[in-house]
Amino acid sequence: MQKNSAEEFANEAQVVSTYVALSQFSQNMGDRKKWLHCEQIAIQKSSLCWFSREGLFATAQLMQALAYTKLCLGHLDFSIKLGFQACEICRHLKKPALENLVLSVLFRSAFLKKKFDLCVHVLESQWELISQGHEVLSLACFYSACLDLLLYGKGLLCRPFEECLSFIQHYEHNRILTSQSNVMLGVHSSLAMWFAQDSQWSLFEHHFCKARQLVKRTNASLFGSHGFVRFLECHVLILQKMPEDAFMHIPLETHNQILKYFKEFFCRCVTCPVYHQWVSDLKASVMRYGTRESMSLTNIIRPFDTCLIGIWEEREFLEEDNSIEGNLRIQRFDRVANVEENKKEEETQECIC
């Protein structure tokens, strides 16, 4: 009897892990219906996963996937809450690789909520996990996040810009990173934006050219959508701030060619609506080009002050959120503190460190 029960728990854990993997693959491919369907089945199958170590690991994978889903749909507070809970399980099980994935999602949710102090804490926790190893992809994702914080974080930083740039210059031709178009699109677009701040247009051109070569090779994943957004921001910078003769090696694209990138974004990134409102605002800026003299660089590189308002209030997404939240038994994690808007620094450190 005990053996049969143990096998049943192990089988259920495997089923949950499989549906989680299918769900995330479908999201990356832009298949919204299959993405949410597989996720819902994983939730329904997870009821037996609390009684074994394998089951707890499958539950942590599921919670990481749910945090990722909430982030993509724009339910950022719930994504942060799930992220903290998933981290708690990962530490209990001593699963640093999964914890690093959870922290990546947690950073992005905190970043879009403009909780930059929390972003710093998350990055510091990630650094403790990955700094002693040689996992190039994990480090690339980490430095990409550091660049986001440098651009938008109002003076906060985790690692200095010179360190981020040095890592990219040293490893950008690494065979692992050359296959990671989603990550590298965001990296090169962010570097281009950084150099644009100081009107270093030759360096801007260098990294923008690399980003333009990558954009066709990305998908609808969170990293792919994030990189695409940065790439579109670069286009707005070109239209509004860059001198006409600044590019020396690549031709400037026409107004219509730029608008095609926006159309491509909305066609491709259907499973990441958290960025849709901001991209619509960027497109409006491109459409207004020629009627407005210019926009200050500061306003361009700090976009989230005015975007993402109301995107997570859309009825369709709220209905899905309620159905999933209702099925997930998160009351089992009562010992994990809720993440509130004005959460004290000590509580944040307790959850992350």
Secondary structure, 3 states (H helix, E strand, C coil): CHHHHHHHHHHHHHHHHHHHHHHHHHHHCCCHHHHHHHHHHHHHHHHHCCCCHHHHHHHHHHHHHHHHHHHHHCCHHHHHHHHHHHHHHHHHHCCHHHHHHHHHHHHHHHHHCCCHHHHHHHHHHHHHHHCCCCCHHHHHHHHHHHHHHHHHCCCCCCCCHHHHHHHHHHHCCCHHHHCCHHHHHHHHHHHHHHHHHCCCHHHHHHHHHHHHHHHHHCCCCHHHHHHHHHHHHHHHHHHHCCCCCCCCCCCCCCHHHHHHHHHHHHHHCCCCHHHHHHHHHHHHHHHHECCECCCCHHHHHCHHHCCCCCHHHCHHHHHHHHHHHHHCCHHHHCCCCCCCCCCCHHHHHHHHC
